[in-house]
Amino acid sequence: MKKPGYKTTEFWLSTAAALVGIAIASGAVNPDGGGAWDKVVGMIVATLAAMGYTISRGNVKASGK
């Protein structure tokens, strides 16, 4: 029996990682410094978190667990 995606640990960890990435990219974490590099790193972290969750859930659904 598959759990809905929002009830899994991987969803919440991916959400937390994406939120941290978005916070870095928006400048909320370090608003007075860092410049463009912080934005790039933040967007990369958020994108990788979203991709990791998508791939992970796809594997679970494909395996039929």
N, C-alpha and C positions, 0 to 999 in steps of 0.2 A: 504494500500500500504506500503510495507516494504522498508525502506531505506537501501542502501548498508551499510555494516558494517563500512567502513571507514568514513562514514558521520555522525556517531553517537557520542554523547558525551562520552558514555561508552567506545568506542574504544580509544579515545584520552586520557581519564583518565587512562585506563588500560595501554596504551603505556607509558605514563609518569611514572606510578608506576613501570613498568617493567624496564624502563631506569634507574630510581633511584636505583632499586635493582641491576641491572647490574653494575652500577657505584660503588656501595658499594662493591659488590663482587669482582670487578677487582682491588680495592684499589685506584681508582681514587679520591675518596672523602677524604680518610685519608691514604695517601700512606706510612706514616712513623710509623704507629702504628696500634693497633687493632688486628692484627694477624688473626688467623683462624676464630675467632668469627665473625668478620665483613663479611667474605666471606660466612659463613653459613647464617647469617641474610640476606645478600643481595640476595642470591639464593632463600631463602624462600620467600622474598618479591616478587621477579620476578616471581616465580612459582605460588604464590597465585594470582597475578595480571592476569597472563595468564589464569589460571583456572577460575577465576571469570568472565573474559570476555567471555570465551568459553561457560560456563554454561548460562550466561545471554543471549547471542545470540541464543543459542539453545532453551531457553524458549520462546524468541520472535518468532523464526521461527515455533516452535511447536504450539504456540497460533494462528498463522495466522494473526497477526497484521501487 
